[in-house]
Amino acid sequence: MKKIMSIGILLLLITVCLTAGCIQTSDPHETETITITDSAGREVVIPADPQRIAVSGSGSTRLVAYLGALDRVVAVDSQDGKTTQTSDLRPYGLANPGLRELPTLGTAKGQIEPERLLAASPDLILKSTSGTDLAGEADELTAKTGIPVVLYSQYDPGTKPDEFAANLRLLGKVLGKEERAEEILKYFDAIREDLASRTKDIPDEGKPMLYVGGVAYSGSHGFYSTQPNYLPFRYLSANNAAAGADTGSGTTENAKVAKEQILAWDPDILFVDLATLTAAGGGSIVELSTDPSYNSMTAVQTGEVYAVLPHTSMGANYETILADAYYIGKVLYPEQFADIDPAAKADEIYEFVVGAPVYDQLNANVNNLSFTKLEIPLL
């Protein structure tokens, strides 16, 4: 009898203890975590398989698009939310129009308001630093919301390929997309190698002098705005009249060139970045058409003025840089690029990189002028 009573008491104690939480049982819903080191050198504990992502900062969504993980994004930077279908110059935005319908994290680019963030309820935040030290801000945001912040940098794969690769691999690890990250890096390498192989035997003697005007940075600009290290020219080993031009503060690849200098260069062939269409006064095409000095340049007089897609919108859209390179190659060296249809090649690149062939919509957003010879009336 005593034995039976002892067993009964023991069972009762076990029941009470379980009810009170004395015995720890594993939670089948507990989130598995990993620790990563972000671009600021911070060790961040994050979910091992995050499914709800918030993104913030210039170009913050682009690398997520490259990795094919935009379906996990639940909140975006204000700049990503402000575009429309007919104004969007971001291939990843056109390929994923649902981004424009997502909640925004703040009212200004790079701004995150804790209340908006908590309402979106993400597993983690991916924040582009653009080279800025935001470690303290990221730590403070996590302290306020309990949501981990991973900082990464928006390096240009053309000018800083190693840094770009490191950041893409970082996001690949965060999102479980390591294989896709390697595919993108190999694809970019293959494109650059193809461009170089087509032009490697062209002698330097007699190569035309080129200039590209109207390149966007922090907004649209006129013909004075260019890039001394314009990547399509570099990949084709072409002569850039603006090579070595002063970029001012040294924090940007863009330069403002005086009209007198452009006239002194008098390039053989001109290219117009169509981001200029929304510049004050109508931008580069209007200037070339109405300014007697610009209109008198050799390239205008001989009809050697061509239009390329804008590659800068929320940072540099590298896939458009590559598409522009093929078109410029076709203009300069038609024999070496005889097999290339620039529009079809652009769509091939867009489909691989951002998931959809968006050339037609992107071209429509720049008045269907891309990859055309511009008709500039002579004064």
Beta strands, then each sheet from edge to edge (+ up, - down):
strand 1: 33-37
strand 2: 43-47
strand 3: 53-56
strand 4: 73-75
strand 5: 124-128
strand 6: 149-152
strand 7: 209-213
strand 8: 225-226
strand 9: 239-240
strand 10: 255-256
strand 11: 269-273
strand 12: 305-308
sheet 1: 1+ 2-
sheet 2: 4+ 3+ 5+ 6+
sheet 3: 9+ 7+ 11+ 12+
sheet 4: 8+ 10-
end
